[in-house]
Amino acid sequence: MLGFQAEGSAPIVLGHPVKDPKTIATAIKIGNPASWKQAEAARDESGGLIDMVTDDEILAAYKLLASKEGVFVEPASAASVAGVLKLHKKGYFKNTVKAKIVCILTGHGLKDPDRAIASVEKPVVLEPDVKSILREIGL
Protein backbone atom coordinates (compact mmCIF):
# COMPACT_ATOMS: atom_id res chain seq x y z
CA MET A 1 0.00 0.00 0.00
CA LEU A 2 1.25 3.43 -0.91
CA GLY A 3 0.33 6.68 0.77
CA PHE A 4 1.17 10.26 -0.10
CA GLN A 5 1.23 13.41 1.98
CA ALA A 6 1.61 16.96 0.74
CA GLU A 7 5.20 18.15 1.10
CA GLY A 8 4.23 21.11 3.29
CA SER A 9 2.20 18.83 5.51
CA ALA A 10 4.02 15.51 5.75
CA PRO A 11 4.44 14.59 9.41
CA ILE A 12 4.57 10.82 8.84
CA VAL A 13 7.26 11.16 6.17
CA LEU A 14 9.23 13.64 8.27
CA GLY A 15 8.77 11.63 11.46
CA HIS A 16 7.43 14.49 13.57
CA PRO A 17 4.34 16.73 13.74
CA VAL A 18 4.28 19.75 11.43
CA LYS A 19 3.41 22.80 13.48
CA ASP A 20 2.08 25.02 10.67
CA PRO A 21 1.22 22.77 7.69
CA LYS A 22 1.02 24.46 4.29
CA THR A 23 -0.40 23.01 1.07
CA ILE A 24 -3.02 23.73 -1.56
CA ALA A 25 -4.49 20.32 -0.74
CA THR A 26 -6.54 21.51 2.22
CA ALA A 27 -8.18 18.14 2.94
CA ILE A 28 -4.78 16.62 3.76
CA LYS A 29 -3.31 19.69 5.45
CA ILE A 30 -2.89 17.91 8.78
CA GLY A 31 0.19 18.47 10.90
CA ASN A 32 -0.47 15.68 13.40
CA PRO A 33 -2.89 13.05 12.02
CA ALA A 34 -5.05 11.08 14.45
CA SER A 35 -4.48 7.89 12.41
CA TRP A 36 -0.69 8.21 12.32
CA LYS A 37 0.02 4.79 13.89
CA GLN A 38 -2.62 3.06 11.74
CA ALA A 39 -1.10 4.57 8.57
CA GLU A 40 2.35 3.36 9.55
CA ALA A 41 0.95 -0.09 10.35
CA ALA A 42 -0.77 -0.30 6.95
CA ARG A 43 2.47 0.72 5.25
CA ASP A 44 4.53 -1.80 7.20
CA GLU A 45 2.10 -4.72 6.90
CA SER A 46 1.77 -4.24 3.14
CA GLY A 47 5.46 -3.65 2.48
CA GLY A 48 4.57 -0.28 1.00
CA LEU A 49 5.69 3.25 1.63
CA ILE A 50 4.50 6.70 2.54
CA ASP A 51 6.04 9.52 0.53
CA MET A 52 5.33 13.17 -0.10
CA VAL A 53 4.40 15.15 -3.20
CA THR A 54 4.79 18.85 -3.90
CA ASP A 55 1.93 21.23 -4.58
CA ASP A 56 3.19 21.48 -8.17
CA GLU A 57 3.01 17.68 -8.53
CA ILE A 58 -0.50 17.71 -7.06
CA LEU A 59 -1.62 20.44 -9.47
CA ALA A 60 -0.13 18.58 -12.45
CA ALA A 61 -2.07 15.43 -11.48
CA TYR A 62 -5.19 17.52 -10.84
CA LYS A 63 -5.00 18.96 -14.36
CA LEU A 64 -4.12 15.58 -15.89
CA LEU A 65 -7.17 13.93 -14.35
CA ALA A 66 -9.42 16.69 -15.68
CA SER A 67 -7.94 16.90 -19.17
CA LYS A 68 -7.29 13.21 -19.90
CA GLU A 69 -9.94 11.43 -17.85
CA GLY A 70 -12.65 14.05 -17.42
CA VAL A 71 -12.51 13.59 -13.64
CA PHE A 72 -12.88 16.75 -11.55
CA VAL A 73 -11.29 16.23 -8.13
CA GLU A 74 -10.18 18.50 -5.36
CA PRO A 75 -6.40 18.80 -4.95
CA ALA A 76 -6.08 16.35 -2.03
CA SER A 77 -7.61 13.60 -4.16
CA ALA A 78 -5.02 14.26 -6.86
CA ALA A 79 -2.20 13.59 -4.37
CA SER A 80 -2.44 9.81 -4.85
CA VAL A 81 -2.14 10.16 -8.64
CA ALA A 82 0.72 12.64 -8.19
CA GLY A 83 2.50 10.12 -5.98
CA VAL A 84 2.07 7.25 -8.43
CA LEU A 85 3.37 9.43 -11.27
CA LYS A 86 6.35 10.48 -9.14
CA LEU A 87 7.21 6.86 -8.29
CA HIS A 88 6.77 5.80 -11.92
CA LYS A 89 9.30 8.43 -13.02
CA LYS A 90 11.74 7.01 -10.47
CA GLY A 91 11.25 3.46 -11.84
CA TYR A 92 9.52 2.21 -8.69
CA PHE A 93 7.15 -0.08 -10.62
CA LYS A 94 9.75 -1.35 -13.12
CA ASN A 95 10.12 -4.83 -11.61
CA THR A 96 6.44 -5.22 -10.80
CA VAL A 97 4.70 -7.91 -12.83
CA LYS A 98 1.29 -6.85 -14.16
CA ALA A 99 0.66 -4.39 -11.39
CA LYS A 100 -2.84 -3.01 -10.95
CA ILE A 101 -2.82 0.44 -9.44
CA VAL A 102 -5.91 1.91 -7.85
CA CYS A 103 -6.01 5.52 -6.69
CA ILE A 104 -8.87 6.53 -4.45
CA LEU A 105 -10.36 9.85 -5.59
CA THR A 106 -12.83 10.78 -2.86
CA GLY A 107 -13.10 14.55 -3.11
CA HIS A 108 -15.06 16.23 -5.90
CA GLY A 109 -13.59 19.37 -7.46
CA LEU A 110 -16.51 21.46 -6.24
CA LYS A 111 -15.11 21.14 -2.72
CA ASP A 112 -12.51 23.68 -3.88
CA PRO A 113 -13.92 25.52 -6.93
CA ASP A 114 -11.58 28.48 -6.43
CA ARG A 115 -8.61 26.21 -7.23
CA ALA A 116 -10.17 25.28 -10.59
CA ILE A 117 -10.87 28.92 -11.41
CA ALA A 118 -7.31 29.92 -10.51
CA SER A 119 -5.87 27.08 -12.62
CA VAL A 120 -7.21 28.17 -16.00
CA GLU A 121 -6.81 31.15 -18.29
CA LYS A 122 -9.50 33.77 -18.05
CA PRO A 123 -11.96 33.45 -20.96
CA VAL A 124 -12.03 35.99 -23.75
CA VAL A 125 -15.11 38.19 -23.54
CA LEU A 126 -16.55 39.32 -26.89
CA GLU A 127 -19.32 41.50 -28.09
CA PRO A 128 -22.31 39.39 -29.13
CA ASP A 129 -21.84 39.75 -32.87
CA VAL A 130 -20.67 37.41 -35.62
CA LYS A 131 -17.77 39.64 -36.79
CA SER A 132 -16.15 39.71 -33.33
CA ILE A 133 -16.50 35.96 -32.98
CA LEU A 134 -15.10 35.20 -36.43
CA ARG A 135 -12.18 37.59 -35.87
CA GLU A 136 -11.37 35.91 -32.52
CA ILE A 137 -11.29 32.42 -34.03
CA GLY A 138 -9.23 33.59 -36.98
CA LEU A 139 -11.82 33.46 -39.76
C-alpha positions in Angstrom: 0.0 0.0 0.0 1.3 3.4 -0.9 0.3 6.7 0.8 1.2 10.3 -0.1 1.2 13.4 2.0 1.6 17.0 0.7 5.2 18.1 1.1 4.2 21.1 3.3 2.2 18.8 5.5 4.0 15.5 5.8 4.4 14.6 9.4 4.6 10.8 8.8 7.3 11.2 6.2 9.2 13.6 8.3 8.8 11.6 11.5 7.4 14.5 13.6 4.3 16.7 13.7 4.3 19.7 11.4 3.4 22.8 13.5 2.1 25.0 10.7 1.2 22.8 7.7 1.0 24.5 4.3 -0.4 23.0 1.1 -3.0 23.7 -1.6 -4.5 20.3 -0.7 -6.5 21.5 2.2 -8.2 18.1 2.9 -4.8 16.6 3.8 -3.3 19.7 5.5 -2.9 17.9 8.8 0.2 18.5 10.9 -0.5 15.7 13.4 -2.9 13.1 12.0 -5.1 11.1 14.5 -4.5 7.9 12.4 -0.7 8.2 12.3 0.0 4.8 13.9 -2.6 3.1 11.7 -1.1 4.6 8.6 2.4 3.4 9.6 1.0 -0.1 10.3 -0.8 -0.3 6.9 2.5 0.7 5.2 4.5 -1.8 7.2 2.1 -4.7 6.9 1.8 -4.2 3.1 5.5 -3.7 2.5 4.6 -0.3 1.0 5.7 3.2 1.6 4.5 6.7 2.5 6.0 9.5 0.5 5.3 13.2 -0.1 4.4 15.2 -3.2 4.8 18.8 -3.9 1.9 21.2 -4.6 3.2 21.5 -8.2 3.0 17.7 -8.5 -0.5 17.7 -7.1 -1.6 20.4 -9.5 -0.1 18.6 -12.4 -2.1 15.4 -11.5 -5.2 17.5 -10.8 -5.0 19.0 -14.4 -4.1 15.6 -15.9 -7.2 13.9 -14.4 -9.4 16.7 -15.7 -7.9 16.9 -19.2 -7.3 13.2 -19.9 -9.9 11.4 -17.9 -12.7 14.1 -17.4 -12.5 13.6 -13.6 -12.9 16.7 -11.6 -11.3 16.2 -8.1 -10.2 18.5 -5.4 -6.4 18.8 -4.9 -6.1 16.4 -2.0 -7.6 13.6 -4.2 -5.0 14.3 -6.9 -2.2 13.6 -4.4 -2.4 9.8 -4.9 -2.1 10.2 -8.6 0.7 12.6 -8.2 2.5 10.1 -6.0 2.1 7.2 -8.4 3.4 9.4 -11.3 6.4 10.5 -9.1 7.2 6.9 -8.3 6.8 5.8 -11.9 9.3 8.4 -13.0 11.7 7.0 -10.5 11.2 3.5 -11.8 9.5 2.2 -8.7 7.2 -0.1 -10.6 9.7 -1.4 -13.1 10.1 -4.8 -11.6 6.4 -5.2 -10.8 4.7 -7.9 -12.8 1.3 -6.9 -14.2 0.7 -4.4 -11.4 -2.8 -3.0 -11.0 -2.8 0.4 -9.4 -5.9 1.9 -7.8 -6.0 5.5 -6.7 -8.9 6.5 -4.4 -10.4 9.8 -5.6 -12.8 10.8 -2.9 -13.1 14.5 -3.1 -15.1 16.2 -5.9 -13.6 19.4 -7.5 -16.5 21.5 -6.2 -15.1 21.1 -2.7 -12.5 23.7 -3.9 -13.9 25.5 -6.9 -11.6 28.5 -6.4 -8.6 26.2 -7.2 -10.2 25.3 -10.6 -10.9 28.9 -11.4 -7.3 29.9 -10.5 -5.9 27.1 -12.6 -7.2 28.2 -16.0 -6.8 31.1 -18.3 -9.5 33.8 -18.1 -12.0 33.5 -21.0 -12.0 36.0 -23.7 -15.1 38.2 -23.5 -16.5 39.3 -26.9 -19.3 41.5 -28.1 -22.3 39.4 -29.1 -21.8 39.8 -32.9 -20.7 37.4 -35.6 -17.8 39.6 -36.8 -16.2 39.7 -33.3 -16.5 36.0 -33.0 -15.1 35.2 -36.4 -12.2 37.6 -35.9 -11.4 35.9 -32.5 -11.3 32.4 -34.0 -9.2 33.6 -37.0 -11.8 33.5 -39.8 
